[in-house]
Amino acid sequence: MRRACLVSLPQGFASHPYEVIVVDNGSRGLTPAALREEFPWIQLLVNRRNRGVAPARNQGMRVAHGEYIILLDDDTVVQPGAFDRLIAYMDEHPEAGLCGPRLINPQGQLQLSCRLFPTLNDKLVRRLSSPLAQEVARVVEMADWDHGSAREVDYVIGACQVIRQAALAEVGLLDERIFYGPEDVDLCLRMRQAGWRVVYNPEAVVVHKERRMTRSLFSPLAWRHFWGLVYFFWKHGYLLSRRRLYARLRNQRLAVSPMGTSSGRTPPSAPDYIVPPEAES
């Protein structure tokens, strides 16, 4: 999968120079020597063991240059012009701190990659096999929206994210206390707390094979994911409902927008992000 991802990268850029940093996080795929031989244009960082998603991605971001950083899973295939479209959108919308593309599976079907912030209730109910679980999943994953236009969202999953360096410098790198999930949610929430917008943009398309890493409820990785969620809820001060979280975000946006920020971005003139009533519970 990593090879297919690397082969697809050049077609994502038609009009922008770029660098590629690969973090081998204790993988068992292509050896570092094989990667360097086949892709001599990459910068390769090698970890002998799996350090976790956030620490490994931070390694790459610390040595990255340029106005934007793209985080990309290695089970993806970038479609022609995808990154050019995302970067153009970010250039045209300086209030956007992070942007994600339309993700599809190898059969061309939409993957629901922009979502509402999680709650413990969501996580527990979705473990059930019932109509209620299906309905909760549809709300959280915004399944009833057509995903046909760009819009502000709570978060986009970390399979592919374009991040403005200025925004990252303001909010900080990924939280390394989270080994695997929800480091992507945490970053998007911190972006919004700082007044940046998080955007889903379907004009850019990336194929995502979406490996499931926590299928077994009792696997070591599943437990690390669980403790990552516990830490996330503790850190952001909510658990069962999004209502208080959204209220704080609205207040923070009102506090940030009149003054702008040190990055020099123009405060957004669009109305505050509107949360559907069923999502606040």
C-alpha positions, -999 to +999 in steps of 0.1 A: +000+000+000+028+024+008+043+020-027+010+028-044+007+059-022+041+072-030+037+065-067+005+086-067+019+117-050+033+135-080+000+136-097-015+154-068+007+184-075+006+201-109+016+236-099+033+235-065+067+224-055+067+199-027+089+177-004+079+142+008+088+130+043+081+094+051+081+083+087+086+045+089+070+039+123+083+004+130+065-011+100+070-045+084+065-033+048+092-022+024+125-019+041+142+015+044+168+004+019+141-006-006+122+027-001+154+048-006+163+028-038+128+031-054+120+066-042+153+085-039+134+118-037+118+111-003+132+121+031+130+090+052+128+089+090+129+055+106+117+043+140+127+009+151+094+005+170+059+019+167+060+051+186+023+059+180+006+080+154+011+115+170+048+111+179+056+097+144+037+124+125+052+151+147+087+138+137+078+146+101+062+179+108+092+192+128+115+189+097+089+200+071+092+233+052+067+253+033+034+271+040+014+240+042+018+205+057-001+175+044-006+145+067-014+114+046-019+078+055+000+053+035-032+034+026-042+062+002-039+069-035-039+106-044-061+115-074-049+140-101-048+176-089-061+168-054-034+187-034-034+216-059-072+221-052-068+219-015-040+244-014-059+267-038-088+266-014-066+274+016-050+303-003-084+317-010-096+312+025-070+325+050-093+318+079-091+280+072-065+263+093-071+228+082-088+212+052-096+176+042-106+162+009-134+139-003-123+103+006-136+074-015-129+037-012-113+017-040-148+010-055-155+047-057-179+049-028-179+079-005-163+075+029-178+096+056-147+114+067-161+146+082-178+142+115-192+157+147-170+157+178-174+124+196-191+118+229-190+088+252-227+082+244-219+080+207-190+055+213-211+032+235-243+032+215-224+025+182-210-007+197-246-021+196-263-038+167-296-018+167-315+008+147-306+033+174-269+027+168-274+031+131-292+064+136-265+077+160-239+068+134-257+087+107-259+118+128-223+117+140-209+109+105-231+135+088-245+108+065-276+127+055-256+156+041-247+151+004-210+159+008-211+178-025-199+212-014-172+227+008-183+235+044-170+240+079-172+209+100-162+198+135-133+176+122-120+157+093-103+123+099-065+122+098-062+100+066-055+132+047-053+167+062-038+199+047-026+221+076-016+257+075+018+261+091+008+294+107-022+277+124+000+248+135+025+271+150-003+287+170-021+256+183+009+232+185+017+198+171-003+166+176-007+157+213+018+129+219-001+117+250-025+101+225-009+069+210-036+061+184-068+081+180-082+106+186-052+128+179-068+140+146-100+151+165-079+168+192-060+189+165-092+200+148-108+210+181-077+230+191-078+247+157-114+257+163-107+268+198-081+292+184-105+307+159-094+288+128-118+270+106-118+233+098-131+226+063-142+196+042-136+202+005-150+175-019-133+191-050-102+172-040-104+134-041-082+108-024-088+070-025-086+055+010-084+018+017-091+024+054-074-003+074-093-010+107-067-011+135-090-017+164-114-044+153-109-065+185-123-048+216-097-064+238-065-059+217-037-038+232-042-012+204-080-010+212-072-003+249-047+024+239-074+039+217-098+037+246-074+055+270-068+081+242-105+089+243-106+091+281-077+116+279-094+135+251-126+139+271-107+149+302-086+174+284-115+192+267-139+190+296-169+172+282-181+136+280-218+128+274-229+158+255-215+183+229-237+211+242-212+227+266-184+222+241-202+240+213-212+268+237-175+273+246-165+273+209-191+300+202-178+322+230-142+316+220-150+326+184-167+358+196-136+366+217-111+358+189-129+373+158-130+410+167-092+412+172-080+386+147-048+367+157-011+371+156-011+352+122-026+383+106-056+364+091-088+383+084-116+374+109-142+354+090-173+373+080-195+342+077-220+334+105-209+311+133-209+274+126-245+262+131-249+229+149-279+208+140-302+205+171-299+167+172-261+169+174-259+190+206-273+162+228 
